[in-house]
Amino acid sequence: MRRSLRIQWIVLAVIVSSACFGGEPSWARFRGPNGSGQSDFANIPLKWTIKDYRWRVELPGVGHSSPVVCGDRVVVTSADEKDATLIVLCLQASDGRRLWRHDLSARVYAKSSLNTYASSTPALDTEHAYVASTTPEQYTVVSLDLKDGRRVWRRELGPYDSEHGFGASPIVWEDLLIVPNDQDGPSSVFALDRATGVTRWRVERRVEKAAFATPCIFHRDGEKPQLILSSWANGVTSLDPRTGKRNWELPVFQCRVVGSPMVAAGMVFAAAGGGGIGRQMVAIRPGDPGQATEAKVVYRIETAIPYVPTPVAKGNLVFLWQDHGIVSCLDAPTGKVHWRERVGGDYFSSPVRVGDRIYCPSRTGEMLVLAASERYQLLARFPLGERTHSTPALANGRMYLRTVSHLMVIEGNGKE
């Protein structure tokens, strides 16, 4: 009887959460559905000014986390840099009205001057917001009720050691919350029960500098899904997301991992770097756990490698947005370079694709728009008015933009 109820709960959770994971109107994790950074449901203007925003609100504190959206709820975090209090805000997506605020007390600790105490992006399902935060003493994960911000559960996962601070984000998969924990100290990845916060599985990881990558899922038709993680110590790893069992691992990196792995054209792309630039990038054809086929590095990218920004794709085209303003368009299956151009600027945000366009804001707050095509076209560049390290969200036919201390929304009305 208990097993039957458990199976029914899992099926119900998947059905209910599909509204937040099956496409619009949701962008429920860092870089949206499966971390792809893509939407074909919005028709965002080519350029705009501050008077064109549907709404724009000032956030308490500062942060580099990205907004996430489920239905008419948008959640974003900020932090008070004086005492490191993490502020979780839920706003009404249609008009920016504050629905609730939940504060998580912390303490000030040493981190990179380029980081904030609010750099990890929450994950959502239709009922909850899941938020991760750290101090050197404790890695904390909380589940908050999406209706009113009430705390549902809280987990402490042990110390967190990182010279640069924290930045990786959790993801929801079926009835699990996957929590990456690659740090300078003892490292691991957790799968927590979404309903209770209880550990369903935990896998220890090798240690070699903290990683800030957010996982994704690789799933080919007819095969079992694979949880993809990347770090310096482990390279690129595939786990069974249901059990944590390792499928395969390619220890391909000798540098720190900041950008997240992404899936395009049946391949996994992952990068590593150091000193502010990307130094290694691989395109991997994942193995099939069911057939015991091995994963293989199909090719390596040697030039203009992104370190912090995660790539974005359109079909078989993959676009690499390097930190110092060099953008490349590659054929995903072969690695052939269609074009490589210097657009200028410095970038920590990841590009997002909206239909046939790619949008990426620079660190100083300039939005660049390129054509998502085999031919290079710079379509627009214009100021956002404030610096940003965050990645835009796309939901409800709108783009949600987070600068260091504001959140604003541009309506997808086709205006150009």
C-alpha positions as CSV (number, residue, x, y, z in Angstrom):
1,M,0.0,0.0,0.0
2,R,2.8,2.4,1.0
3,R,4.7,1.7,-2.3
4,S,1.5,2.3,-4.3
5,L,0.9,5.7,-2.6
6,R,4.5,6.6,-3.3
7,I,4.2,5.8,-7.0
8,Q,0.9,7.8,-7.2
9,W,2.6,10.8,-5.5
10,I,5.5,10.7,-8.0
11,V,3.1,10.5,-11.0
12,L,1.1,13.4,-9.6
13,A,4.2,15.5,-9.0
14,V,5.4,15.0,-12.5
15,I,1.9,15.9,-13.9
16,V,1.5,19.0,-11.7
17,S,5.1,20.2,-12.3
18,S,4.8,19.9,-16.0
19,A,3.2,23.4,-16.1
20,C,6.6,24.7,-14.9
21,F,8.8,22.5,-17.0
22,G,7.1,21.7,-20.3
23,G,7.6,25.1,-21.8
24,E,5.8,28.4,-21.5
25,P,4.7,30.0,-19.3
26,S,7.7,28.9,-17.1
27,W,11.4,29.5,-16.7
28,A,11.8,27.6,-13.4
29,R,15.6,27.2,-13.1
30,F,18.8,28.9,-14.1
31,R,18.7,29.4,-17.9
32,G,15.2,28.0,-18.2
33,P,14.0,24.5,-19.3
34,N,17.0,22.1,-18.9
35,G,19.4,25.1,-18.7
36,S,19.1,25.6,-22.5
37,G,18.6,29.4,-22.4
38,Q,16.1,29.2,-25.3
39,S,12.5,30.2,-26.1
40,D,10.5,30.2,-29.3
41,F,7.4,31.4,-27.6
42,A,8.3,35.0,-27.1
43,N,8.5,37.9,-29.6
44,I,10.8,40.3,-27.8
45,P,11.5,43.7,-29.3
46,L,14.8,44.2,-31.0
47,K,15.6,47.2,-28.8
48,W,14.0,49.3,-26.1
49,T,14.5,52.1,-23.6
50,I,13.6,52.4,-19.9
51,K,10.1,53.9,-20.7
52,D,9.2,50.7,-22.6
53,Y,9.3,48.4,-19.6
54,R,6.0,46.8,-18.5
55,W,7.3,47.3,-15.0
56,R,10.6,48.0,-13.2
57,V,11.1,47.6,-9.5
58,E,14.1,48.4,-7.2
59,L,15.3,45.3,-5.3
60,P,16.5,45.5,-1.7
61,G,20.3,44.8,-1.6
62,V,22.3,43.6,-4.6
63,G,22.7,40.3,-6.4
64,H,23.8,38.4,-9.4
65,S,21.2,35.5,-9.3
66,S,18.8,35.3,-12.2
67,P,15.0,35.5,-12.0
68,V,12.9,32.4,-12.3
69,V,9.2,32.3,-13.3
70,C,6.3,29.9,-12.8
71,G,2.9,31.1,-14.0
72,D,2.3,34.5,-12.5
73,R,5.1,34.2,-9.9
74,V,8.6,35.5,-10.4
75,V,11.2,34.8,-7.7
76,V,14.6,36.5,-7.4
77,T,17.2,36.8,-4.6
78,S,19.2,39.8,-3.3
79,A,21.5,40.2,-0.4
80,D,22.4,42.9,2.1
81,E,26.2,43.2,1.6
82,K,26.6,44.6,5.2
83,D,25.4,41.4,7.0
84,A,25.0,38.9,4.1
85,T,21.2,38.4,4.8
86,L,19.7,36.6,1.8
87,I,16.4,38.2,0.7
88,V,14.0,36.0,-1.3
89,L,11.4,38.0,-3.1
90,C,8.3,36.8,-4.9
91,L,6.6,39.3,-7.3
92,Q,3.5,39.1,-9.4
93,A,4.9,38.5,-12.9
94,S,2.2,40.6,-14.6
95,D,2.7,43.9,-12.7
96,G,5.7,43.6,-10.4
97,R,3.7,43.8,-7.2
98,R,5.4,42.2,-4.2
99,L,3.7,39.1,-3.0
100,W,6.0,38.1,-0.2
101,R,9.6,38.3,1.2
102,H,11.5,35.7,3.1
103,D,14.9,36.6,4.7
104,L,17.6,34.0,5.5
105,S,20.1,35.3,8.0
106,A,23.8,34.6,7.4
107,R,27.2,36.2,8.1
108,V,29.7,38.1,6.1
109,Y,32.6,36.0,4.8
110,A,35.4,36.5,2.4
111,K,34.5,36.1,-1.3
112,S,35.5,37.5,-4.7
113,S,34.8,41.2,-5.2
114,L,33.0,40.1,-8.4
115,N,30.6,37.8,-6.5
116,T,27.7,38.7,-4.2
117,Y,25.9,36.8,-1.4
118,A,23.0,36.3,-3.8
119,S,24.5,34.6,-6.9
120,S,22.7,31.2,-6.8
121,T,19.5,31.1,-8.8
122,P,16.4,29.5,-7.1
123,A,14.5,26.6,-8.7
124,L,10.7,26.4,-8.8
125,D,7.9,23.9,-9.1
126,T,4.2,24.9,-9.1
127,E,4.1,25.0,-5.3
128,H,7.6,25.7,-4.0
129,A,10.7,27.8,-4.4
130,Y,14.0,26.1,-3.5
131,V,16.8,28.3,-2.5
132,A,20.4,27.5,-1.7
133,S,22.9,29.6,0.2
134,T,26.2,29.2,2.0
135,T,28.5,30.3,4.7
136,P,31.8,28.7,5.5
137,E,30.1,26.8,8.3
138,Q,27.0,25.6,6.5
139,Y,25.4,24.9,3.0
140,T,21.7,25.6,3.5
141,V,18.8,24.6,1.3
142,V,15.2,25.7,2.0
143,S,11.9,25.0,0.4
144,L,9.4,28.0,0.6
145,D,5.7,27.9,-0.2
146,L,5.3,29.7,-3.5
147,K,1.9,31.2,-2.4
148,D,3.1,33.0,0.8
149,G,6.8,32.4,1.4
150,R,6.3,30.2,4.4
151,R,9.2,27.8,5.0
152,V,8.2,24.2,4.3
153,W,11.6,22.6,5.1
154,R,15.2,23.4,5.7
155,R,18.3,21.3,5.3
156,E,21.9,21.9,6.4
157,L,24.4,20.0,4.2
158,G,27.6,20.7,6.0
159,P,30.4,23.2,5.6
160,Y,31.1,25.0,2.3
161,D,34.7,26.1,1.5
162,S,35.3,28.3,-1.5
163,E,37.8,31.2,-1.9
164,H,35.4,33.0,-4.3
165,G,32.1,32.4,-2.6
166,F,29.0,30.5,-3.9
167,G,27.2,30.5,-7.2
168,A,25.9,27.0,-8.3
169,S,22.1,26.5,-8.5
170,P,19.8,23.6,-7.7
171,I,17.5,22.0,-10.2
172,V,14.2,20.1,-10.0
173,W,13.9,16.8,-11.7
174,E,10.7,14.7,-11.2
175,D,10.2,14.5,-7.4
176,L,13.8,15.4,-6.6
177,L,15.8,18.5,-5.9
178,I,19.3,18.1,-7.3
179,V,21.9,20.1,-5.3
180,P,25.5,20.4,-6.7
181,N,28.2,20.8,-4.0
182,D,31.6,20.9,-5.7
183,Q,33.7,23.0,-3.4
184,D,37.3,23.5,-2.1
185,G,36.5,21.1,0.7
186,P,34.7,17.6,0.7
187,S,32.5,17.6,-2.3
188,S,29.3,15.8,-3.3
189,V,26.0,16.0,-5.1
190,F,22.7,15.6,-3.3
191,A,19.2,14.5,-4.4
192,L,16.7,15.7,-1.9
193,D,13.0,14.7,-1.7
194,R,11.1,17.8,-2.9
195,A,8.3,17.3,-0.5
196,T,10.3,16.7,2.7
197,G,14.0,17.6,2.1
198,V,15.1,14.1,3.1
199,T,18.2,12.9,1.3
200,R,17.2,10.3,-1.3
201,W,20.8,9.8,-2.5
202,R,24.2,11.4,-2.1
203,V,27.3,10.9,-4.2
204,E,30.7,12.0,-3.1
205,R,32.9,13.8,-5.6
206,R,36.6,14.4,-5.9
207,V,38.0,17.8,-4.8
208,E,39.9,20.4,-6.9
209,K,38.6,23.9,-6.5
210,A,35.0,24.9,-6.2
211,A,32.8,24.7,-9.3
212,F,29.9,26.9,-10.0
213,A,28.2,24.9,-12.7
214,T,24.5,24.1,-12.6
215,P,23.6,20.5,-13.8
216,C,21.4,19.6,-16.7
217,I,19.7,16.4,-18.0
218,F,20.7,14.6,-21.2
219,H,17.9,12.4,-22.5
220,R,17.8,10.7,-26.0
221,D,14.7,9.0,-27.2
222,G,14.5,5.4,-26.0
223,E,17.3,5.8,-23.4
224,K,17.4,6.5,-19.7
225,P,17.9,10.2,-18.6
226,Q,21.4,11.2,-17.5
227,L,22.3,13.9,-14.9
228,I,25.2,15.8,-16.3
229,L,27.6,17.6,-14.0
230,S,31.0,19.3,-14.6
231,S,33.9,20.3,-12.3
232,W,37.7,20.5,-12.5
233,A,38.2,17.4,-10.3
234,N,35.7,15.2,-12.1
235,G,35.5,16.6,-15.6
236,V,32.2,15.8,-17.1
237,T,30.1,13.2,-15.2
238,S,26.9,11.3,-16.0
239,L,24.8,9.9,-13.1
240,D,21.5,8.2,-13.0
241,P,19.3,10.9,-11.6
242,R,17.0,8.4,-9.9
243,T,19.7,6.6,-7.9
244,G,23.0,8.6,-8.2
245,K,24.7,5.6,-9.9
246,R,27.6,6.7,-12.1
247,N,27.1,6.0,-15.8
248,W,30.4,7.4,-17.1
249,E,32.9,10.1,-16.4
250,L,35.5,11.9,-18.5
251,P,38.2,13.7,-16.4
252,V,39.0,16.2,-19.2
253,F,39.7,19.4,-17.3
254,Q,42.8,20.9,-15.7
255,C,41.1,24.2,-14.8
256,R,38.2,25.6,-12.7
257,V,34.6,25.2,-14.0
258,V,32.3,28.2,-13.8
259,G,29.9,28.0,-16.8
260,S,27.3,25.2,-16.8
261,P,27.2,22.2,-19.2
262,M,24.6,22.4,-21.9
263,V,23.0,20.0,-24.4
264,A,22.6,20.7,-28.1
265,A,22.3,18.5,-31.2
266,G,22.7,15.2,-29.2
267,M,25.9,16.5,-27.6
268,V,27.1,17.8,-24.2
269,F,29.2,21.0,-24.2
270,A,31.3,22.0,-21.2
271,A,34.1,24.3,-20.5
272,A,36.7,25.3,-17.9
273,G,39.2,28.1,-17.4
274,G,41.0,30.4,-15.1
275,G,42.4,33.9,-14.8
276,G,39.2,35.3,-16.3
277,I,39.3,33.4,-19.5
278,G,38.1,30.0,-20.9
279,R,41.0,27.6,-21.5
280,Q,39.4,24.3,-22.3
281,M,36.1,23.3,-23.9
282,V,34.8,19.9,-25.1
283,A,32.0,18.5,-27.1
284,I,31.0,15.1,-25.9
285,R,28.8,12.4,-27.3
286,P,27.3,10.8,-24.2
287,G,27.3,7.0,-23.8
288,D,24.2,5.0,-23.5
289,P,23.9,3.4,-20.0
290,G,21.4,0.8,-21.3
291,Q,23.8,-0.4,-24.0
292,A,27.0,0.1,-22.0
293,T,28.4,2.4,-24.8
294,E,31.1,4.7,-23.8
295,A,31.1,8.5,-23.8
296,K,33.5,10.1,-26.2
297,V,35.0,13.6,-26.7
298,V,34.1,14.3,-30.3
299,Y,36.2,17.5,-30.6
300,R,37.7,20.3,-28.5
301,I,37.3,24.0,-29.0
302,E,40.7,25.7,-28.9
303,T,39.9,29.4,-29.5
304,A,37.7,32.1,-27.9
305,I,36.4,29.8,-25.2
306,P,33.8,31.1,-22.7
307,Y,34.6,30.8,-19.0
308,V,31.6,32.2,-17.2
309,P,28.9,32.5,-19.9
310,T,27.2,29.2,-20.9
311,P,26.6,28.7,-24.7
312,V,23.3,28.7,-26.4
313,A,22.0,26.8,-29.4
314,K,19.6,26.9,-32.3
315,G,19.2,23.5,-33.8
316,N,22.7,22.4,-34.9
317,L,24.2,25.8,-34.4
318,V,26.0,26.5,-31.1
319,F,26.9,30.0,-30.1
320,L,29.9,30.6,-27.8
321,W,29.9,34.0,-26.0
322,Q,33.4,34.5,-24.7
323,D,33.9,36.6,-21.6
324,H,35.8,39.4,-23.3
325,G,33.4,39.9,-26.2
326,I,34.3,37.3,-28.9
327,V,31.3,35.4,-30.2
328,S,31.6,32.2,-32.3
329,C,29.0,30.2,-34.2
330,L,29.8,26.5,-34.6
331,D,28.3,23.5,-36.3
332,A,27.5,21.4,-33.2
333,P,28.0,17.9,-34.7
334,T,31.4,18.7,-36.3
335,G,32.8,21.8,-34.6
336,K,33.2,23.7,-37.9
337,V,33.3,27.4,-37.3
338,H,30.8,29.3,-39.3
339,W,31.9,32.7,-38.0
340,R,33.9,34.3,-35.1
341,E,33.6,38.0,-34.4
342,R,34.6,40.5,-31.7
343,V,31.6,42.4,-30.4
344,G,33.3,44.1,-27.6
345,G,32.5,44.3,-23.9
346,D,33.0,42.0,-20.9
347,Y,30.4,39.4,-20.0
348,F,29.3,37.2,-17.0
349,S,25.7,36.8,-18.1
350,S,24.9,33.9,-20.4
351,P,23.2,34.5,-23.8
352,V,19.6,33.6,-24.4
353,R,18.0,32.8,-27.7
354,V,14.6,34.2,-28.5
355,G,13.5,32.8,-31.9
356,D,16.0,34.0,-34.4
357,R,17.8,36.3,-32.1
358,I,20.4,36.0,-29.3
359,Y,20.4,38.5,-26.5
360,C,23.3,39.0,-24.0
361,P,23.8,41.8,-21.5
362,S,27.4,42.9,-20.7
363,R,28.8,43.5,-17.2
364,T,28.4,47.2,-17.7
365,G,24.7,46.9,-18.7
366,E,24.8,47.1,-22.5
367,M,22.4,44.7,-24.2
368,L,23.7,43.1,-27.5
369,V,21.5,41.4,-30.0
370,L,22.8,39.1,-32.7
371,A,21.2,37.0,-35.3
372,A,21.0,33.3,-34.5
373,S,22.2,32.2,-37.9
374,E,25.2,30.9,-39.9
375,R,25.9,34.5,-41.0
376,Y,27.1,37.0,-38.5
377,Q,24.7,40.0,-37.9
378,L,24.9,42.5,-35.1
379,L,21.3,43.6,-34.9
380,A,21.3,46.0,-31.9
381,R,23.2,47.3,-28.9
382,F,21.7,49.6,-26.3
383,P,22.1,50.5,-22.6
384,L,20.1,48.9,-19.8
385,G,21.1,51.6,-17.3
386,E,22.8,49.5,-14.7
387,R,25.5,46.8,-14.6
388,T,24.5,43.1,-14.5
389,H,26.0,39.6,-14.2
390,S,22.6,37.9,-14.5
391,T,21.0,35.9,-17.3
392,P,17.6,37.1,-18.6
393,A,14.5,34.9,-18.1
394,L,11.8,34.3,-20.8
395,A,8.3,33.4,-19.8
396,N,4.7,34.6,-20.5
397,G,5.9,36.1,-23.8
398,R,8.1,38.5,-21.8
399,M,11.8,38.9,-20.9
400,Y,12.6,39.4,-17.2
401,L,15.9,41.3,-16.8
402,R,17.8,41.5,-13.5
403,T,20.5,44.2,-13.1
404,V,22.5,44.4,-9.9
405,S,19.6,46.2,-8.0
406,H,16.6,46.2,-10.3
407,L,14.2,43.7,-11.9
408,M,12.3,44.8,-15.0
409,V,10.1,43.2,-17.7
410,I,9.9,43.9,-21.4
411,E,6.8,42.8,-23.1
412,G,6.9,40.6,-26.2
413,N,4.8,42.7,-28.5
414,G,6.8,42.5,-31.7
415,K,7.7,46.2,-31.6
416,E,11.0,47.0,-33.4
